Amino acid sequence: MKNKTILITGGTTGIGLATAQLLQADGARIIVTGRNPDTLASARATLGKAAVVIASDSGSLADARALGSEVGKHASTIDGVFLNAGVGKFAPFQDHTPEEFESMFGINVRGLFFQLQSLLAILADPSSVVLNASVVAQLGFPGASIYSATKAAVVSLGKTLAVELAPRGIRVNTISPGPIATPIYNKLGMTPEAVKGFEDTMAAQSLLKRVGRADEIARAARFLLSEDSSYVTGSELLVDGGVRLT
Ligand SMILES: NC(=O)c1ccc[n+]([C@@H]2O[C@H](COP(=O)([O-])OP(=O)(O)OC[C@H]3O[C@@H](n4cnc5c(N)ncnc54)[C@H](OP(=O)(O)O)[C@@H]3O)[C@@H](O)[C@H]2O)c1
């Protein structure tokens, strides 16, 4: 990844930060986004001065549409983007609110869509776009009706955009992680006991009998962002420990 400039949305914690660290160690120039001032500050400390850390709320249409010009202040072109920022709130179907629907679709789908649209002007020809969806798009996972629907939308976008952007040499691929131990578990709206139970259940349901690590998704993202995947586009790479098969 030497001399490549890579943008990672939601690069301040979890999978995004692990990917930023991996690519930085490989010699890439990293730009990350986030919205929480605390995690933005800790990402600045972790990634150091060589990285650019931008406050940009994926849930704000204005921020999403301005992302290309914001990134353009730091890099005239980018070689790849990992559209990774995302949120999940789990609840029984009957309890989900319109606010949760708007928030999850606003961040996970609308944000991703208009961020990529705004980045078209600075994406190099060729370059690589990687979307972060989830294995839940393929499952009937209780409590995850809205979240899973947002991720199914992301999987679908990955296919259409691969076709539309191919004439420019822009590859578009999707990663669908299984359960990965990251701070997102503590944001799902569950008690700490419920989170522990969720983690144990997911580990038991996976063929590999454990949840995954953020660096395992980072390495999959690196493959899709790098020349190693130069003939791969429109694909969905499941990195889920086999949970979809149980
Ligand atoms: N962990 C899993 O089991 C799993 C499985 C499948 C898919 N995924 C997907 O993987 C992606 C990363 O999740 P993670 O597990 O690494 O969780 P995480 O640690 O909570 O990371 C989420 C990242 O997205 C950012 N983000 C969230 N909302 C944002 C917004 N409105 N604007 C800008 N940035 C925002 C967060 O920044 P702030 O701190 O600023 O909010 C953070 O950097 C998500 O799309 C998630 O759906 C995760």
The ligand as an SDF file (V2000), in Angstrom:
LIG
                    3D

 48 52  0  0  0  0  0  0  0  0999 V2000
  -18.5230   -5.4080   14.8910 N   0  0  0  0  0  0  0  0  0  0  0  0
  -19.3130   -6.2180   14.2120 C   0  0  0  0  0  0  0  0  0  0  0  0
  -19.6930   -7.3030   14.6970 O   0  0  0  0  0  0  0  0  0  0  0  0
  -19.7500   -5.8600   12.8190 C   0  0  0  0  0  0  0  0  0  0  0  0
  -20.3100   -6.8740   12.0260 C   0  0  0  0  0  0  0  0  0  0  0  0
  -20.7320   -6.5680   10.7480 C   0  0  0  0  0  0  0  0  0  0  0  0
  -20.5890   -5.2890   10.2580 C   0  0  0  0  0  0  0  0  0  0  0  0
  -20.0380   -4.3180   11.0430 N   0  0  0  0  0  0  0  0  0  0  0  0
  -19.9300   -2.9780   10.4830 C   0  0  0  0  0  0  0  0  0  0  0  0
  -18.5980   -2.5470   10.5810 O   0  0  0  0  0  0  0  0  0  0  0  0
  -18.5790   -1.1030   10.5800 C   0  0  0  0  0  0  0  0  0  0  0  0
  -17.6560   -0.6490   11.6920 C   0  0  0  0  0  0  0  0  0  0  0  0
  -18.1990   -1.0720   12.9270 O   0  0  0  0  0  0  0  0  0  0  0  0
  -17.3240   -1.4450   14.1980 P   0  0  0  0  0  0  0  0  0  0  0  0
  -17.7670   -2.7810   14.6360 O   0  0  0  0  0  0  0  0  0  0  0  0
  -15.9070   -1.1830   13.9660 O   0  0  0  0  0  0  0  0  0  0  0  0
  -17.9580   -0.4340   15.2610 O   0  0  0  0  0  0  0  0  0  0  0  0
  -17.3920    0.8480   16.0220 P   0  0  0  0  0  0  0  0  0  0  0  0
  -16.1610    0.5070   16.7870 O   0  0  0  0  0  0  0  0  0  0  0  0
  -18.5660    1.3860   16.7500 O   0  0  0  0  0  0  0  0  0  0  0  0
  -16.9580    1.8180   14.8560 O   0  0  0  0  0  0  0  0  0  0  0  0
  -17.8720    2.5930   14.1320 C   0  0  0  0  0  0  0  0  0  0  0  0
  -17.1260    3.7200   13.4740 C   0  0  0  0  0  0  0  0  0  0  0  0
  -18.0750    4.4320   12.6920 O   0  0  0  0  0  0  0  0  0  0  0  0
  -18.0780    5.7840   13.1220 C   0  0  0  0  0  0  0  0  0  0  0  0
  -19.3850    6.3720   13.0130 N   0  0  0  0  0  0  0  0  0  0  0  0
  -20.5610    5.9090   13.4880 C   0  0  0  0  0  0  0  0  0  0  0  0
  -21.5380    6.7670   13.1940 N   0  0  0  0  0  0  0  0  0  0  0  0
  -20.9690    7.7880   12.5220 C   0  0  0  0  0  0  0  0  0  0  0  0
  -21.4490    8.9880   11.9590 C   0  0  0  0  0  0  0  0  0  0  0  0
  -22.7390    9.3250   12.0260 N   0  0  0  0  0  0  0  0  0  0  0  0
  -20.5670    9.7930   11.3320 N   0  0  0  0  0  0  0  0  0  0  0  0
  -19.2550    9.4790   11.2660 C   0  0  0  0  0  0  0  0  0  0  0  0
  -18.7390    8.3810   11.8050 N   0  0  0  0  0  0  0  0  0  0  0  0
  -19.5890    7.5410   12.4150 C   0  0  0  0  0  0  0  0  0  0  0  0
  -17.6100    5.7590   14.5580 C   0  0  0  0  0  0  0  0  0  0  0  0
  -17.1010    7.0230   14.9010 O   0  0  0  0  0  0  0  0  0  0  0  0
  -17.5730    7.8000   16.2290 P   0  0  0  0  0  0  0  0  0  0  0  0
  -16.8200    7.1800   17.3710 O   0  0  0  0  0  0  0  0  0  0  0  0
  -17.1930    9.1910   15.9390 O   0  0  0  0  0  0  0  0  0  0  0  0
  -19.0700    7.5890   16.3410 O   0  0  0  0  0  0  0  0  0  0  0  0
  -16.5370    4.6860   14.4800 C   0  0  0  0  0  0  0  0  0  0  0  0
  -15.3510    5.2190   13.9560 O   0  0  0  0  0  0  0  0  0  0  0  0
  -20.0270   -0.6690   10.7270 C   0  0  0  0  0  0  0  0  0  0  0  0
  -20.5360   -0.2930    9.4660 O   0  0  0  0  0  0  0  0  0  0  0  0
  -20.7130   -1.9250   11.2180 C   0  0  0  0  0  0  0  0  0  0  0  0
  -22.0720   -1.9470   10.8740 O   0  0  0  0  0  0  0  0  0  0  0  0
  -19.6150   -4.5780   12.3150 C   0  0  0  0  0  0  0  0  0  0  0  0
  1  2  1  0
  2  3  2  0
  2  4  1  0
  4  5  1  0
  4 48  2  0
  5  6  2  0
  6  7  1  0
  7  8  2  0
  8  9  1  0
  8 48  1  0
  9 10  1  0
  9 46  1  0
 10 11  1  0
 11 12  1  0
 11 44  1  0
 12 13  1  0
 13 14  1  0
 14 15  2  0
 14 16  1  0
 14 17  1  0
 17 18  1  0
 18 19  2  0
 18 20  1  0
 18 21  1  0
 21 22  1  0
 22 23  1  0
 23 24  1  0
 23 42  1  0
 24 25  1  0
 25 26  1  0
 25 36  1  0
 26 27  1  0
 26 35  1  0
 27 28  2  0
 28 29  1  0
 29 30  1  0
 29 35  2  0
 30 31  1  0
 30 32  2  0
 32 33  1  0
 33 34  2  0
 34 35  1  0
 36 37  1  0
 36 42  1  0
 37 38  1  0
 38 39  2  0
 38 40  1  0
 38 41  1  0
 42 43  1  0
 44 45  1  0
 44 46  1  0
 46 47  1  0
M  CHG  2   8   1  16  -1
M  END
$$$$
